[in-house]
Amino acid sequence: MVAIPILVIAGPTASGKSSLALKIAEEFNGEIISADSMQIYRGLDIGTAKPTVDEQTQIRHHLINIVDINQKFSVYDYIKLADQAILSVHQRGKLPIVVGGTGFYVKALLGLQPLEYDESDLDEVAELEKLTTAALQDLLIDSTLVTDISNRQRLIRGVQKQRHGKKTRIARPSYDAHTIALAWPREILYERINQRVLLMLDQGLVDEAQMLYKAGGIALQAGRGIGYKEFYPHFDGQITLKETVEQIQQDSRRYAKRQLTYWRHQIDGLEWVDAQVAYDHVKTYLANQ
């Protein structure tokens, strides 16, 4: 099978991925496939920095608004839908542009992590990661499932395989990916994050967070996102709105730092591009293809 050419625009939160993708999609006949684990939820528009209705009308987007806030969604689910969307875009003669900051979505999409087991169940993984290595070893009844019982990641996968059995590896397309990440000086990126939080507040983020809080809040997979979970103590009367906003800004900056670390160490072949010249970089690359 011939590899499908795709453009992947990655990078930390507030780095300008969506605006760049829109410009490139408009000029090069593209469609956008979201790689954002929060934009999948219906009704969470402001806190997820979801493309506007006008932007989604201008350029067709995929994997946005596909599940309700009380539904669970795994990376395994994402891969199946993303593969379908990319193939559809390609078959219609358009350029698939994958855009988002959820690193494990991109890593899995590019085939850089295995999908044999139910390791994609984020809630289960989170619970298992809380356990000590000794506790994980106690859970692993069949020691033949793990080659190195001192390796926590392998232990977790072994426990999951023991619980769920081996998944059948799905037949997947092959991708010829040009993958870039947008780079900003750290202080500028942090200021962009701070300002975006304030803009979200003006756009009605409090009401959106309150809706999520009333629906279940932290008990929901959707309710654990940055920009929402920080409001719950405020709604409980424990902190002020000002303290809430400052906490969102701080958590968002920390998240951006974690994203930067993840992208640099987990995604092979990633090219870091100065965000202020990224449009010219991508335009030149695509014009030469």
C-alpha positions as CSV (number, residue, x, y, z in Angstrom):
1,M,0.0,0.0,0.0
2,V,1.3,3.4,-0.9
3,A,1.8,5.7,2.1
4,I,-0.7,8.5,2.4
5,P,1.0,12.0,2.6
6,I,-0.2,13.9,5.6
7,L,0.9,17.1,7.3
8,V,1.0,17.1,11.1
9,I,1.0,20.4,13.0
10,A,1.9,19.8,16.7
11,G,3.1,21.9,19.6
12,P,2.1,23.2,23.0
13,T,-1.2,24.9,23.9
14,A,-1.7,28.4,22.6
15,S,1.1,28.1,20.1
16,G,-1.1,28.9,17.1
17,K,-1.6,25.4,15.6
18,S,-5.2,25.9,14.6
19,S,-4.7,29.3,12.9
20,L,-1.8,28.0,10.9
21,A,-3.7,24.9,9.9
22,L,-6.6,27.0,8.6
23,K,-4.4,29.1,6.4
24,I,-2.6,26.0,5.0
25,A,-5.9,24.1,4.4
26,E,-7.3,27.1,2.6
27,E,-4.3,27.5,0.3
28,F,-3.5,23.8,-0.3
29,N,-7.0,22.3,-0.5
30,G,-6.8,20.6,2.8
31,E,-9.1,19.4,5.6
32,I,-8.3,19.3,9.3
33,I,-8.2,16.2,11.5
34,S,-8.2,17.2,15.1
35,A,-5.7,15.5,17.5
36,D,-7.1,17.1,20.6
37,S,-8.5,14.9,23.4
38,M,-10.9,17.6,24.7
39,Q,-12.3,18.9,21.4
40,I,-14.0,15.6,20.8
41,Y,-16.7,16.6,23.3
42,R,-19.9,18.3,22.3
43,G,-20.6,21.4,24.3
44,L,-17.0,22.1,25.4
45,D,-16.2,24.9,23.0
46,I,-14.5,27.7,24.9
47,G,-12.2,25.9,27.3
48,T,-11.0,23.6,24.6
49,A,-10.2,26.5,22.2
50,K,-12.4,24.7,19.6
51,P,-12.5,26.2,16.1
52,T,-15.4,28.5,15.7
53,V,-18.5,27.6,13.7
54,D,-17.3,30.0,10.9
55,E,-13.9,28.3,10.9
56,Q,-15.5,24.9,10.7
57,T,-17.7,26.1,7.8
58,Q,-14.7,27.6,6.0
59,I,-12.6,24.4,6.3
60,R,-14.0,21.0,7.0
61,H,-12.9,19.6,10.4
62,H,-12.9,16.0,11.6
63,L,-13.0,14.4,15.1
64,I,-14.6,17.5,16.7
65,N,-17.9,17.2,18.6
66,I,-18.1,13.5,18.2
67,V,-19.0,12.3,21.8
68,D,-21.1,13.5,24.7
69,I,-19.4,14.7,27.9
70,N,-20.5,11.6,29.8
71,Q,-18.9,9.2,27.3
72,K,-15.5,7.7,27.6
73,F,-13.2,7.8,24.6
74,S,-9.8,6.1,24.2
75,V,-6.8,6.5,22.0
76,Y,-7.9,3.2,20.4
77,D,-11.2,4.9,19.4
78,Y,-9.3,7.9,18.2
79,I,-7.0,5.9,15.9
80,K,-9.9,4.1,14.2
81,L,-11.8,7.3,13.5
82,A,-8.7,9.3,12.5
83,D,-7.6,6.6,10.0
84,Q,-11.0,6.6,8.5
85,A,-11.1,10.4,8.2
86,I,-7.6,10.7,6.7
87,L,-8.4,8.0,4.1
88,S,-11.6,9.8,3.2
89,V,-9.8,13.2,2.8
90,H,-7.1,11.6,0.8
91,Q,-9.5,9.7,-1.5
92,R,-11.2,13.0,-2.3
93,G,-8.0,14.5,-3.5
94,K,-7.4,16.8,-0.5
95,L,-4.5,17.2,1.9
96,P,-5.1,15.6,5.4
97,I,-3.8,18.1,8.1
98,V,-3.6,16.6,11.6
99,V,-3.6,19.3,14.2
100,G,-3.5,19.1,18.0
101,G,-1.6,19.1,21.2
102,T,-2.5,15.6,22.5
103,G,0.8,13.9,22.1
104,F,-0.3,10.3,22.6
105,Y,-2.9,10.7,19.9
106,V,-0.3,11.8,17.4
107,K,2.2,9.2,18.6
108,A,-0.3,6.4,18.2
109,L,-1.5,7.7,14.8
110,L,2.0,7.7,13.4
111,G,2.4,4.1,14.6
112,L,5.0,5.0,17.3
113,Q,3.2,3.1,20.1
114,P,1.6,-0.4,20.2
115,L,-2.1,-0.8,20.3
116,E,-2.3,-4.6,21.1
117,Y,-3.8,-4.2,24.6
118,D,-6.4,-2.1,26.4
119,E,-3.6,0.3,27.4
120,S,-5.8,2.9,25.7
121,D,-8.2,3.0,28.7
122,L,-6.9,6.1,30.3
123,D,-9.0,5.7,33.5
124,E,-7.7,2.2,34.1
125,V,-4.1,3.3,33.4
126,A,-4.4,6.2,35.8
127,E,-5.6,3.9,38.5
128,L,-2.9,1.4,37.9
129,E,-0.2,4.1,37.9
130,K,-1.2,5.0,41.4
131,L,-0.1,1.6,42.7
132,T,3.4,0.7,43.8
133,T,5.5,-1.6,41.7
134,A,5.1,-4.3,44.4
135,A,1.3,-4.0,44.2
136,L,1.3,-4.2,40.5
137,Q,3.4,-7.4,40.7
138,D,0.9,-8.8,43.2
139,L,-1.9,-8.2,40.6
140,L,0.0,-10.0,37.9
141,I,-1.0,-13.6,38.4
142,D,0.4,-14.8,35.1
143,S,4.1,-13.7,35.2
144,T,4.7,-15.0,31.7
145,L,2.8,-11.9,30.4
146,V,5.7,-9.6,31.4
147,T,9.4,-10.1,30.5
148,D,10.7,-7.6,33.1
149,I,8.6,-7.3,36.3
150,S,10.6,-4.4,37.5
151,N,9.4,-2.3,34.5
152,R,6.3,-0.4,35.6
153,Q,5.0,0.2,32.1
154,R,5.3,-3.4,31.2
155,L,3.6,-4.4,34.4
156,I,0.7,-2.2,33.7
157,R,0.3,-3.6,30.2
158,G,0.6,-7.1,31.6
159,V,-2.2,-6.5,34.1
160,Q,-4.4,-5.1,31.4
161,K,-3.6,-8.0,29.1
162,Q,-4.5,-10.3,31.9
163,R,-7.8,-8.6,32.4
164,H,-8.8,-8.0,28.8
165,G,-6.8,-10.4,26.6
166,K,-4.9,-9.3,23.6
167,K,-6.5,-7.0,21.1
168,T,-6.4,-7.9,17.5
169,R,-4.1,-5.5,15.8
170,I,-6.2,-3.4,13.4
171,A,-5.2,-3.1,9.8
172,R,-4.0,0.5,9.4
173,P,-2.9,2.8,6.5
174,S,0.7,3.8,6.1
175,Y,1.5,7.5,6.4
176,D,4.2,9.7,4.9
177,A,4.0,12.4,7.5
178,H,5.7,15.7,7.5
179,T,5.5,16.6,11.2
180,I,6.3,20.0,12.6
181,A,5.9,21.6,16.1
182,L,5.5,25.3,16.6
183,A,8.2,26.9,18.8
184,W,8.0,30.1,20.8
185,P,10.4,31.6,23.3
186,R,9.2,30.3,26.7
187,E,8.2,33.7,28.1
188,I,6.2,34.6,25.0
189,L,4.4,31.3,25.0
190,Y,3.5,31.7,28.7
191,E,2.1,35.2,28.0
192,R,0.1,33.9,25.1
193,I,-1.4,31.2,27.5
194,N,-2.2,33.8,30.2
195,Q,-4.0,36.1,27.7
196,R,-5.9,33.2,26.1
197,V,-7.3,32.2,29.6
198,L,-8.5,35.8,30.0
199,L,-10.1,35.7,26.6
200,M,-11.9,32.5,27.4
201,L,-13.2,34.1,30.6
202,D,-14.7,36.9,28.5
203,Q,-16.2,34.4,26.1
204,G,-18.2,32.6,28.9
205,L,-15.9,30.0,30.2
206,V,-17.5,30.1,33.7
207,D,-20.9,29.0,32.3
208,E,-19.3,26.2,30.3
209,A,-17.4,25.0,33.4
210,Q,-20.5,25.1,35.5
211,M,-22.4,23.0,33.0
212,L,-19.7,20.4,33.2
213,Y,-19.6,20.6,37.0
214,K,-23.3,20.0,37.3
215,A,-23.1,17.1,34.9
216,G,-20.6,15.3,37.1
217,G,-17.4,17.3,37.1
218,I,-14.3,15.4,38.0
219,A,-16.2,12.1,37.9
220,L,-16.3,12.5,34.1
221,Q,-13.4,11.8,31.8
222,A,-14.3,15.1,30.1
223,G,-14.5,16.9,33.4
224,R,-10.8,16.5,34.2
225,G,-9.5,18.9,31.6
226,I,-7.5,22.0,32.4
227,G,-9.7,25.1,32.3
228,Y,-12.6,23.2,33.8
229,K,-11.5,21.3,36.9
230,E,-10.0,24.4,38.4
231,F,-13.5,25.9,38.7
232,Y,-14.9,23.1,40.9
233,P,-13.4,24.4,44.2
234,H,-14.7,27.8,43.2
235,F,-18.2,26.5,42.7
236,D,-17.9,24.8,46.1
237,G,-17.1,28.2,47.6
238,Q,-13.5,27.3,48.5
239,I,-11.6,29.8,46.3
240,T,-12.4,33.1,44.5
241,L,-12.8,33.6,40.8
242,K,-9.5,35.5,40.7
243,E,-7.7,32.6,42.3
244,T,-9.4,30.2,39.9
245,V,-8.2,32.1,36.9
246,E,-4.7,32.3,38.2
247,Q,-4.8,28.5,38.9
248,I,-5.9,27.8,35.3
249,Q,-3.1,30.0,34.0
250,Q,-0.6,28.2,36.1
251,D,-1.9,24.7,35.2
252,S,-1.9,25.6,31.5
253,R,1.7,26.8,31.7
254,R,2.7,23.6,33.4
255,Y,0.8,21.6,30.9
256,A,2.6,23.4,28.0
257,K,5.9,22.5,29.7
258,R,4.9,18.8,29.9
259,Q,3.8,19.0,26.2
260,L,7.2,20.4,25.2
261,T,8.9,17.6,27.0
262,Y,6.7,14.9,25.5
263,W,7.0,16.2,21.9
264,R,10.8,16.3,22.2
265,H,11.2,12.8,23.6
266,Q,8.4,10.8,22.3
267,I,7.8,11.8,18.6
268,D,10.5,10.7,16.2
269,G,11.1,12.9,13.2
270,L,9.5,16.0,14.7
271,E,10.8,19.2,13.2
272,W,10.6,22.3,15.5
273,V,9.8,25.5,13.5
274,D,9.8,29.1,14.7
275,A,6.0,29.8,15.0
276,Q,6.4,33.2,13.4
277,V,7.8,31.8,10.2
278,A,6.0,28.4,10.2
279,Y,3.5,29.4,7.5
280,D,6.3,30.1,5.0
281,H,8.1,26.9,6.1
282,V,5.0,24.8,5.4
283,K,4.1,26.6,2.3
284,T,7.6,26.1,0.8
285,Y,7.6,22.4,1.8
286,L,4.2,21.7,0.2
287,A,4.9,23.7,-2.9
288,N,7.9,21.4,-3.5
289,Q,6.0,18.2,-3.2
